[in-house]
Amino acid sequence: MIPTTPPVEAPAAPSATIAAAPLTLGSAQLVPEQGSPTLEQPADSSPLPTQSDPNVEDVVEAEEVVEGGYYETDNDSGYSFEDTGSSTTSLADSVKQYRRENGRTYHSFREGVYALPNDEFEQERLDLQHHLFLLSFGEKLFLAPIKKQIHNCLDVGTGTGIWAVDFADEHPEAQVIGIDLSPIQPGFVPPNLKFIVDDAEDEWVISEKFDLIHVRMMVGSFLNWPQFFTRAYNQLHPGAYIELQDVTGLACDDTTFTYDPPSCRFAEWWKLVTEAFEKSGRDMDAAVQHKERMEAAGFVNVTVIDFKWPINTWPRNKKLKTIGMWSKENTLDALEALAMAPLTRVLKWTPEEVQMLLQGARQDIENEGIHAYWNIRAVYGQRPE
């Protein structure tokens, strides 16, 4: 996420992992980055690999090789590391020793901070989710009314990097940085884009100031949102914008779906997921407070725009029906991703109990008689001129 040292300078030793109400990891294993496991694969029973030196740098950048206007790296992600025996090499090894739990893999850098997996199955879901945002936003990557030329852009929680790549392509005049805990970005990136492995909950020590900070689907990620907004405010140029694109939860405009009390297994699933995240200190309903927290941090012209993602094709409206078609696939794929680690780590469920819950939730998502939808919220605000 946010680089804790300027990319061009020698990095400092990493700060301590946030310890307040962590998602306890329990028993799990580290596995090398070699193709992600399928859901049916059992957990790897091989011995744990040797751990690398903990005093390694927090910031990892791609080694850049220009070829045809794009950077080519020597591995499967947008990162490359020289074999110099340096601390960079140690971190390169360690961040790719993904943690395996219950058939899924999770980030190893700052283990347990982020509860969702990073395997290929989840990466495909994130790319599908990007398509949903484009459908909702009329093919726009952001909604903030930026009139000045964008010179520097930061993408917090870049995931697969798909938003950052699209933005860099559309704005070749801008320098774009994508930050994430997992090095799962593509091998070919525009020449004005770089990815960095880091944790946005660490202290921000970076020389650049930005014209746009983009933050997507980061509810459930931060312990301290007010601190994040203050740091983002300080990292923006006067007049620059931050935009968050998030989910506030499930809703329904009739009586076919209720959350409290849960009217079906799908509603029960969401209630349990939010309970687990809340106990970990990383609330899934954080987006409800984005506007107030941004204004408290000093942002002005804060604007909220809500969108609906139906859970299936129940709407009559053609556009919403199309969004519902894609949202259904996204939701089906998100069921296990959002539930498995929080419910087993925090609520102490067994994997088998989680799978039984998911089986019922899948049936509800297929039921077009349930008129539920995800409420998607875009919130942008400006640092005063």
Steps between C-alpha positions, in 0.01 A plus 500: 500500500661841583879486468657557839812633336548692175549240224827659386659498844644226717213352702481483874423188699130415508284631776320263732190329373177653634417292805162636605232231468677303223340228296670206671662281239467165671661203331609568146795450270705708263512389140705627208337708227450226242151510368221543748312201644152410399227487759510121498870471575586403859733714704867433425649274766862569403735654760511874535765668282787672676397847607694792360670770705228708671709817473425554136375803317131577476506643149534270201501641148505334161830492319415682183591372154354709221378301206244632257389770741423255783706363787578133476592311815652161550217352703121480504434834670586865441793461740855388428792456738870475425678208664746717691471337840366829630205556731296566186562143389400370844171687483445389142516143622290553812210692345447218251492228762122525520316365799269208425181451700208274416585475131558877449817710510548827689763773506813436709621859533335631820330163546138513613445871439273435199249216526427429132704256288736596219485186281404485133136435583485824699699690238246405235222622728674835552532548124131417456420749774691766307266437207203555732635838605546601136139398424373705793722803432428520127850369412664767717786405731413772752224753558683790667470820290871548445564781253877539528748265340584203722876465549512249787242238601502248785288183497466365857428127519565453129430124505560359154592849382227507237373848596854639513585354160186645341563838663864507390394417143239776500735753660846446352605841632449383861733301723297226667585296810304192605540373857401162640599234752520234226720508187226364270514767230564434128837453335447768234409846623494844337831688534343759730384242757682325784379267773627489857443247778420684822243556773294821501454467875869573549632855530499679164848622412498591134624795300228510236176690536206390291226650287276197556494223759276210401376249759273211400326235712715555808232459768615234740862602442585781744496520877512880498312675218536854642878452499488380139302805389738737678800340334332508160410867550862586577620310192278692256577825322268791588193460279563128443247221561461170678234257377378188677290235327358262754207293620275598791323164521197309376158661465153430365211731411226247576443217748674221307824546691577619852836523669396523864360252570647302208228387263714238325842334507646774280390764751642285780830476309533878477405546865769254610764650269438851632503370858840333447652807339363724774658280767831531318471879511468536122137591440323403178261794535777763505380658175187626677727742687731599214338840444509606865854375550624673186348829608653460845840456333454832317366395161245727333244448223448146627250325273325165543356303205328165554454217250316168510648163413209248506608157622353338188287590197179576690464869386282589203723794409730386218816664634442373853425153364836502317679621812315232696625231264863594574430578865361152548829345387698743712288422805519124454879525476519735799306272736796287602759776456325723753398228744761229531782678682285730720262225609772242571754741651271727700172313558680163526279320250629189329553512123223242464255723687592791274441291188155398625411867546631583153293222342179659627615850406569391141144372468367838617712688247350286223148586622362792297218531749750661737533866398819582687779720369841625602507870574815635335614841615741738328622783723741768383633810669748777431785646697433876512690716249 
